[in-house]
Amino acid sequence: MARKTGSHSEITGPKIRAAAQRLFAQDGFAAVSMRRIAAEVGVQAGALYLYTPDKQALLFDMMTAHLGELLEAAAALPAAPDPVARLDRFARFHIAHHLERPEAVFIAYMELRNLTPENFAAVEEMRRRYEQMLQAILSDGKAQGLFRIGDAKLTTLALIAMMNGVTTWYREGGRLSRSEVAAHYADMALRAVRA
Amino acid sequence: MARKTGSHSEITGPKIRAAAQRLFAQDGFAAVSMRRIAAEVGVQAGALYLYTPDKQALLFDMMTAHLGELLEAAAALPAAPDPVARLDRFARFHIAHHLERPEAVFIAYMELRNLTPENFAAVEEMRRRYEQMLQAILSDGKAQGLFRIGDAKLTTLALIAMMNGVTTWYREGGRLSRSEVAAHYADMALRAVRA
């Protein structure tokens, strides 16, 4: 086939990642072969290796891309006047961002055990940086007497787990809109920590 | 081998379930073969089929045993005078119960997609019954003006997700004891819903 390498790689790289994400979310990383990903994309298995050294690299790229996007978007949140407004904004952002990419969120949690130790450490470091953004809001609020928090780290992890749960039950077109759901979670998060 | 069937099955059934649970939690249901479970137990693969028709049945038994135990323990919680005390008791119970069996909790969430549709429906029905126990406490508290809750179902799922998260980070011998952690989560759950 006389396709130009440039356009070929531009089209096929994202297609491979999208196909792999769909299959990993559906059947799990362990159950999906490179051959099956190739079939889903519509290329020969050998062609896959032009784009990725192996399935592990594909998973690692997928997770770091997801967390990189999350960190970047959270860092770009508009400033808010005080920790109460910052927590409200952060919670609404978190819910909206996660509801928009349920497959990536699912894989980011479900497939941690399938990362090599080095890749796991790198992913955990990115996740820790995200948690620290929330923890900083909580600590500021505590310092200003606005929040009452027993343990900032535990509270951070509890709030993130609470908010992440939304992707497991939310269905588009159900009785609550995304923004109603986001407002509800933000309200619970604030009330759980307010002094 | 001249072993009596009675004692044989009494010993090997629980051993098979324990081995399967360990392996499923470590490598995932999809990656673990019946042959490997047999090797872990120290029996021939064929012997496994005396105890379970297949790997799906093993997974389903594991999940329903876990949820059955959870439902039974929650139903046996001592009565509490009002919804505030009931929620506090429920939250502390939930944390303690889950921290005692991290592998079963992990599998109960991670391997849902590997259940057949019929088995999935049965597991979801048990989970729904558990959620309804918490939702009843929230609704009673709302009816008595003790709780302010936008949506009882969403609030139930948010609190359960928040509490379930504890198994992903808690490590025995860390800076917080189990009962400190349970008290902290119960406090957050109460504050998130109190009027």
Boltz contact constraints between the chains, C-beta under 6 A:
constraints:
  - contact:
      token1: [A, 28]
      token2: [B, 30]
      max_distance: 6.0
  - contact:
      token1: [A, 30]
      token2: [B, 28]
      max_distance: 6.0
  - contact:
      token1: [A, 30]
      token2: [B, 30]
      max_distance: 6.0
  - contact:
      token1: [A, 30]
      token2: [B, 31]
      max_distance: 6.0
  - contact:
      token1: [A, 31]
      token2: [B, 30]
      max_distance: 6.0
  - contact:
      token1: [A, 150]
      token2: [B, 184]
      max_distance: 6.0
  - contact:
      token1: [A, 154]
      token2: [B, 184]
      max_distance: 6.0
  - contact:
      token1: [A, 157]
      token2: [B, 169]
      max_distance: 6.0
  - contact:
      token1: [A, 158]
      token2: [B, 162]
      max_distance: 6.0
  - contact:
      token1: [A, 158]
      token2: [B, 188]
      max_distance: 6.0
  - contact:
      token1: [A, 161]
      token2: [B, 161]
      max_distance: 6.0
  - contact:
      token1: [A, 161]
      token2: [B, 162]
      max_distance: 6.0
  - contact:
      token1: [A, 161]
      token2: [B, 165]
      max_distance: 6.0
  - contact:
      token1: [A, 162]
      token2: [B, 158]
      max_distance: 6.0
  - contact:
      token1: [A, 162]
      token2: [B, 161]
      max_distance: 6.0
  - contact:
      token1: [A, 162]
      token2: [B, 162]
      max_distance: 6.0
  - contact:
      token1: [A, 165]
      token2: [B, 161]
      max_distance: 6.0
  - contact:
      token1: [A, 169]
      token2: [B, 157]
      max_distance: 6.0
  - contact:
      token1: [A, 184]
      token2: [B, 150]
      max_distance: 6.0
  - contact:
      token1: [A, 184]
      token2: [B, 154]
      max_distance: 6.0
  - contact:
      token1: [A, 188]
      token2: [B, 158]
      max_distance: 6.0
  - contact:
      token1: [A, 188]
      token2: [B, 192]
      max_distance: 6.0
  - contact:
      token1: [A, 191]
      token2: [B, 191]
      max_distance: 6.0
  - contact:
      token1: [A, 191]
      token2: [B, 192]
      max_distance: 6.0
  - contact:
      token1: [A, 192]
      token2: [B, 188]
      max_distance: 6.0
  - contact:
      token1: [A, 192]
      token2: [B, 191]
      max_distance: 6.0
  - contact:
      token1: [A, 192]
      token2: [B, 192]
      max_distance: 6.0
